């Protein structure tokens, strides 16, 4: 029975990968084949993961929903890589579903690459030729991020078996810096405003949503598995980075006028909130609070970015829907953004970072004007368009955590089994 439990999910994941590959080949001529293949592969991956570990059902359900909404968003543009774009999103979805099911460091690092590389292509996608200039800038930063992250991870793995304080410090700093470049944490966020204001909004909605989950999950798992006596001291470094990112992002968004640029700085701020969860690694007994907050914040960020970027692309969306997404970003209860921030704040209090809690509350207040301005500028009447239906789906996503106790209990179980083999 144990052998079946192990092999059947792996066979299903392999089958999903084969489906994606074949459909990508056929989609060059028939674009919708890529969409169908991506949907089937993502559903197969969802079934495989929840069969292997039923505790992952809530996490997997959110990833599935975000992935399907991302696929629907791609239907609103005519891509230059016809059909293959759907399969790239399907691959990212499979990796994001898979990330909690493996305990092997090499597989985890491979997942980092597999979720990052498709964004190199997606960032250049637009309806009139490839946006090469944006792609070069984005890829340059992502390659640097990957190198730093990998070296940091290897150094931390080495110090786990042969402890060396200096190497641990170097590994920790490099991994956090690589993560910061990858997701857009200030002051390593230089690529974010330029890329967000120049690339097509639809591919950006994928990069700003689905692509953000795996890097954080991997970083949290590696740092948790390699905790040392120096972790408490180094957590201050991460806390300072998080605070800088919050202020840089919110002040930048407050002073920006172009909607895409506002969302760019909003991402910088939101990634600062999530990065704050890393400081809780120093007190592993409270890790599940941080994990719950981080994932809820990432899911709320994904829903909001998908909705707003689709509104930018299609010159507006139904106003009440955009206001609800804005309220979630601000942290208004009982929307998902509120619960994400609440669990993050609670975990920071347990980790005795009260000053960071205060800064996070101040930054949430700073964000109110620009989110409301964004909803007002992009809000229009009901048009019964694909964009409005996509926004409805994202709003449903942020309201399902009206009472998040069920999600928290699932994260508590997952947090007990996130160890990796070093």
Protein Blocks (a to p, Z undefined) as FASTA:
>chain_A
ZZmmmmmmmmmmmmmmmmmmmmmmmmmmmmmlmmmmmmmmmmmmmmmmmmmmmmlmmmmm
mmmmmmmmmmmmmmmpccfkghjlmmmmmmmmmmmmmmmmpcbfklmmmmmmmmmmmmmm
mmmgcfeopafklmmmmmmmmmmmmmmmmmmmmmmmmmmmmgcfklmmmmmmmmmmmmmm
mnopafklmmmmmmmmmmcfklmmmmmmmmmmmmmmmmmmmmmmmgcfklmmmmmmmmmm
mmmmmmmmmmmmmmpmblklmmmmmmmmmmmmmmmmmmmmmmmmlmmmmmmmmmmmmmmm
mmmmmmmmmmmmnopaafklmmmmmmmmnopafbfklmmmmmmmmmmmmnopaklmmmmm
mmmmmmmmmmmmmmmmmpccdehiaklmmmmmmmmmmmmmmplmlmmmmmmmmmmmmccc
ZZ
